[in-house]
Amino acid sequence: MPFHRGLDTLGTHVVYDSGLYHDLLDRTLAHVGHAQARIDVAARRNAGEAVGLGLAFFVEKSGLGPKDLARIAIAPDGSVEIVTGVASIGQGVETVLAQIASETLGIAPERMRVIHGQTDRIEYGLGAFASRVTVMTGSAVKIASEDVLARARPAAAALLQADPAGLIFEKGSFVSASGASASLADVARHLGGPGLTGEGEFAADHMNYPYGIHVAQVRVDRETGGVTVERYVVACDVGRAVNPMLVEGQIVGACAQGIGGALLEEFVYDEGGQPLAASLADYLMPTCHEMPPVEAFVREDAPSPQNPLGVKGAGEGGITAVGAAIAAAIDDALQSPGLVTRLPVSPSRLHALVAGLR
């Protein structure tokens, strides 16, 4: 690492930035108890059930550039405003950006307000796609936070009548050798006007590459062609999880979408090209009944060297390998490697495949 793949995608060279692939495999197999699981499903198959395990690997791209911009302002009352051109589509942008600023500024996230998508407040921003927000916008917020501190240091030194280089910054305040301190809110009041501001721009000419493993256990009904997902595990190395709960939530949601695509969801057209699945009455989607509890096994073993946070994307990792893992599990359940060659594995298709094995 870095490993050059010798190909381009989305206008950038594919260069795997960091990864411990074999290590993640070992950890995942241990996490799921894979050796015992193989014994258990084999015993159930010997008893007449069609049960199988499937395992699939993925390498995902994230952090598409070219750049993102963020501005931060600290008001005299100590509240913080973060302005960004990114878009929030339910992935927790506001929480993550506030956490990143909080880590550098030493101010609680609850004191922060994140403003996004306002073109009268910021002139540049590409939005949310390609698992880029935490990588690109998060890094811009990190740089903007550091810019705030750099601008605040000489003003704090003037307030404390101390040497700027001798000040220590901790818990939201600059502290002099004498023990006197000035908070960022104090500095903002001292500066007057718009208060204490900072700006950060992060540019990247390469994406980075989260990776992971999906493990599925399924049971096949030979008579109906139905498939029940009994267990599902997603192991994913995201470099660094700013908010583990949000990462796990994105993985679980993406996995639900993947299970839908693997077993249920399909665009069907008639001979004239007219769609036959034009409403949710015809287009099947997974419900709570079809969804197993998804186990998110999040790792932070290989931080990306390509951004100041070490983060990689997480949003797409929960869906990328679902189809392969479920297809492999069905193959295993029916003891027919390579049987499934098309998704979704609908009951009618699977019933035909099973009939062909007899």
C-alpha positions in Angstrom: 0.0 0.0 0.0 -0.6 2.3 -1.7 -1.4 -0.2 -4.5 -1.9 1.2 -8.0 -4.6 -0.8 -9.9 -3.6 0.7 -13.2 -7.1 1.9 -14.1 -9.2 5.0 -13.8 -12.8 5.4 -12.5 -14.8 8.6 -12.0 -11.9 10.6 -13.4 -9.3 9.5 -10.9 -6.6 6.8 -10.8 -7.6 3.9 -8.6 -4.9 3.6 -5.9 -5.8 1.5 -2.9 -4.7 3.8 0.0 -4.5 1.4 3.0 -5.9 -1.9 4.1 -5.3 -5.0 6.2 -7.5 -7.4 4.1 -6.2 -10.7 5.5 -6.4 -9.4 9.0 -10.1 -8.4 8.5 -10.8 -11.9 7.1 -9.4 -13.6 10.2 -11.2 -11.2 12.6 -14.5 -11.7 10.7 -14.3 -15.5 10.7 -13.6 -15.4 14.4 -16.4 -12.9 15.1 -19.0 -15.0 13.3 -17.7 -18.3 14.7 -17.3 -19.5 11.1 -15.8 -22.9 11.8 -18.7 -23.9 14.2 -21.3 -22.3 11.8 -20.1 -24.6 9.0 -20.5 -27.6 11.3 -24.0 -26.5 12.3 -25.3 -25.9 8.8 -23.8 -29.2 7.6 -25.7 -31.0 10.4 -28.9 -29.3 9.4 -28.4 -30.2 5.8 -27.8 -33.9 6.8 -31.1 -33.7 8.6 -32.9 -32.6 5.4 -32.8 -28.8 5.5 -31.4 -26.6 2.8 -29.2 -24.3 4.8 -26.0 -22.6 3.7 -23.4 -20.0 4.4 -22.1 -17.4 2.0 -19.1 -15.1 2.3 -18.3 -12.2 -0.1 -15.5 -9.6 -0.1 -15.7 -6.0 -1.3 -13.5 -3.0 -1.9 -15.4 0.2 -2.1 -14.5 3.7 -3.3 -15.2 6.8 -1.3 -14.2 10.4 -0.8 -14.7 11.7 -4.4 -13.2 15.2 -4.8 -12.2 17.5 -6.2 -12.7 19.8 -3.1 -15.0 21.0 -0.4 -15.2 24.3 1.5 -16.3 25.0 5.1 -16.4 28.1 7.3 -16.7 28.3 11.0 -17.6 31.3 13.2 -17.5 31.5 17.0 -19.9 34.1 18.4 -19.2 36.1 21.6 -21.6 33.8 23.5 -19.5 30.8 22.6 -21.9 29.3 20.2 -20.4 27.9 16.9 -21.8 28.1 13.4 -20.5 25.7 10.7 -21.4 26.6 7.1 -20.9 24.0 4.4 -22.0 23.5 0.8 -22.6 19.8 1.4 -26.1 18.3 1.4 -27.8 16.3 4.2 -29.8 13.3 3.0 -30.4 11.7 6.4 -26.9 10.3 6.9 -26.1 12.5 10.0 -24.1 15.3 8.4 -25.0 17.7 11.1 -23.9 15.4 13.9 -20.6 14.3 12.3 -19.5 17.8 11.3 -20.2 19.1 14.8 -18.3 16.3 16.3 -15.2 16.9 14.1 -15.2 20.6 15.0 -15.8 19.8 18.7 -12.7 17.6 18.8 -10.5 20.4 17.6 -12.1 23.4 19.3 -12.9 21.8 22.6 -16.5 23.1 22.5 -19.5 20.7 23.0 -21.3 19.7 19.8 -24.5 20.9 21.4 -23.2 24.4 21.1 -22.9 24.1 17.3 -25.2 24.8 14.5 -24.5 23.3 11.1 -25.8 25.1 8.0 -25.8 23.4 4.7 -27.1 23.9 1.2 -27.5 27.7 1.5 -25.9 29.1 -1.7 -26.1 32.7 -0.2 -23.8 31.6 2.6 -21.2 29.6 0.8 -20.2 29.6 -2.9 -18.9 26.1 -3.3 -20.0 22.6 -2.4 -20.6 19.4 -4.3 -23.1 17.7 -2.1 -23.6 14.1 -0.8 -22.8 11.2 -3.2 -20.0 8.7 -3.7 -19.6 8.3 0.1 -17.8 11.6 0.2 -19.2 13.8 2.9 -17.2 12.7 6.0 -14.0 12.4 3.9 -14.2 15.7 2.0 -16.5 18.0 4.1 -15.3 16.5 7.4 -11.7 17.2 6.4 -12.6 20.8 5.4 -14.3 21.3 8.8 -11.1 20.0 10.5 -9.0 22.4 8.6 -11.4 25.3 9.3 -11.3 24.4 13.0 -7.5 24.6 13.0 -7.7 27.9 11.1 -9.9 29.3 13.9 -7.3 28.3 16.5 -4.5 29.8 14.5 -6.4 33.1 14.2 -7.3 33.0 17.9 -3.9 32.4 19.3 -2.4 36.0 18.8 -5.6 37.5 20.0 -5.6 35.3 23.1 -2.0 36.2 23.7 -2.9 39.9 23.7 -5.7 39.3 26.2 -3.4 37.3 28.5 -0.3 39.5 27.9 1.7 36.4 27.1 3.8 35.0 24.3 1.6 33.3 21.7 4.0 30.4 21.3 3.9 29.7 25.0 0.1 29.3 25.2 -1.4 25.8 25.7 -4.8 25.1 24.2 -7.0 22.8 26.1 -10.8 22.3 26.7 -11.7 25.3 24.5 -9.3 27.8 26.2 -5.8 29.1 25.8 -3.8 28.9 29.0 -0.7 30.9 29.8 2.3 29.8 31.9 0.9 31.8 34.8 -2.4 29.8 34.7 -4.5 32.6 33.3 -6.9 31.5 30.5 -9.0 32.9 27.7 -11.7 30.9 26.1 -12.6 31.1 22.4 -15.7 33.0 23.4 -13.5 35.5 25.2 -11.4 35.9 22.1 -14.5 36.3 20.0 -15.7 39.1 22.3 -12.3 40.7 22.2 -12.2 40.8 18.4 -15.8 42.2 18.1 -17.5 42.5 14.7 -18.3 39.1 13.2 -16.4 37.4 16.0 -13.8 34.6 15.6 -13.9 33.0 12.1 -12.0 30.4 10.2 -12.1 28.8 6.7 -11.0 25.4 5.5 -10.7 23.9 2.0 -9.9 20.2 1.4 -8.9 19.0 -2.0 -8.3 15.4 -3.1 -7.2 14.0 -6.5 -7.7 10.4 -5.4 -10.5 8.5 -3.7 -9.9 6.2 -0.8 -11.0 2.7 -0.4 -12.9 1.2 2.5 -13.2 -2.6 2.4 -15.1 -5.4 4.1 -16.7 -8.8 4.2 -20.3 -9.9 4.2 -21.4 -13.2 5.7 -24.9 -14.6 5.1 -26.7 -17.6 6.4 -29.9 -18.6 4.6 -32.5 -21.3 4.5 -34.1 -22.3 1.2 -37.6 -23.8 0.9 -37.2 -26.3 -2.0 -40.9 -26.5 -2.5 -41.7 -22.7 -2.8 -38.4 -21.3 -3.8 -38.5 -19.0 -0.8 -35.3 -17.8 0.9 -35.1 -16.9 4.6 -32.0 -14.9 5.7 -31.3 -16.3 9.1 -28.2 -14.3 9.9 -26.3 -11.5 8.3 -22.9 -9.9 9.3 -21.2 -7.0 7.7 -17.6 -6.4 8.6 -16.2 -3.1 7.3 -13.0 -1.1 7.9 -13.9 2.6 7.6 -10.5 3.9 8.7 -11.9 5.9 11.5 -15.5 6.0 12.8 -16.3 9.5 13.8 -19.7 8.4 15.1 -19.9 4.6 15.4 -23.7 4.6 15.9 -24.2 6.5 12.6 -21.8 4.1 10.8 -23.7 1.1 12.0 -27.0 2.7 11.1 -25.9 3.3 7.5 -24.6 -0.2 7.2 -27.9 -1.7 8.4 -30.0 0.5 6.1 -27.8 -0.3 3.2 -27.9 -4.0 3.9 -31.7 -3.8 3.8 -31.5 -2.3 0.4 -29.1 -5.0 -0.7 -31.3 -7.8 0.5 -34.2 -6.3 -1.4 -32.1 -6.2 -4.5 -30.8 -9.8 -4.0 -34.2 -11.4 -3.3 -37.1 -9.1 -4.2 -36.7 -5.9 -6.1 -36.7 -6.0 -9.9 -37.7 -3.7 -12.8 -39.9 -5.8 -15.2 -41.1 -4.6 -18.6 -43.5 -6.1 -21.2 -42.6 -6.7 -24.9 -43.5 -3.1 -25.7 -41.1 -1.7 -23.1 -43.9 -0.7 -20.6 -42.9 -1.1 -16.9 -44.9 -3.8 -15.1 -43.7 -2.7 -11.7 -45.0 0.8 -11.6 -46.1 0.9 -7.9 -45.2 -0.6 -4.6 -48.1 -3.1 -5.2 -46.0 -4.7 -7.9 -42.5 -3.8 -6.9 -41.5 -5.8 -3.9 -39.4 -4.3 -1.1 -38.2 -5.9 2.1 -40.1 -5.3 5.3 -39.3 -6.1 8.9 -40.5 -9.6 8.2 -37.8 -10.3 5.6 -35.0 -8.5 7.4 -32.8 -10.3 9.9 -31.0 -8.5 12.6 -27.8 -7.2 10.8 -24.6 -7.4 12.8 -22.3 -4.5 11.9 -18.7 -5.4 12.7 -17.0 -2.0 12.3 -13.2 -1.8 12.3 -10.7 1.1 12.3 -7.5 -0.8 11.6 -6.4 1.0 8.4 -6.9 4.8 8.6 -6.6 6.5 5.2 -3.4 8.5 4.8 -5.1 10.7 2.3 -7.0 13.0 4.6 -6.3 14.6 8.0 -9.0 12.5 9.8 -8.0 9.1 8.5 -11.6 8.4 7.5 -13.1 6.4 4.7 -16.7 6.2 3.5 -19.2 3.9 5.1 -22.5 4.4 3.4 -22.2 2.0 0.6 -20.3 -0.8 2.4 -23.5 -2.3 3.7 -24.9 -3.0 0.2 -21.9 -3.7 -2.0 -21.5 -7.4 -1.3 -25.0 -8.5 -0.4 -26.0 -10.1 -3.7 -22.8 -12.1 -3.8 -23.0 -13.3 -0.2 -26.7 -14.4 -0.5 -26.1 -16.1 -3.9 -23.1 -17.9 -2.4 -25.2 -18.9 0.6 -28.0 -20.3 -1.6 -25.4 -22.2 -3.6 -24.1 -23.7 -0.4 -27.5 -24.5 0.9 -28.2 -26.5 -2.3 -24.7 -27.8 -2.5 -24.4 -26.5 -6.1 -21.5 -24.0 -6.5 -22.2 -21.5 -9.2 -25.9 -22.3 -9.4 -27.1 -18.7 -8.9 -26.1 -16.5 -11.8 -28.8 -13.8 -11.8 -30.3 -11.4 -9.2 -32.9 -11.1 -7.8 -33.2 -14.7 -6.8 -37.0 -14.7 -7.0 -39.0 -17.7 -5.8 -40.0 -18.6 -9.4 -36.4 -18.5 -10.6 -35.1 -20.4 -7.6 -37.9 -23.0 -7.9 -36.8 -23.6 -11.5 -33.1 -23.9 -10.5 -34.1 -26.5 -7.8 -36.2 -28.4 -10.3 -33.2 -28.6 -12.6 -31.1 -30.2 -9.9 -33.5 -33.1 -9.5 
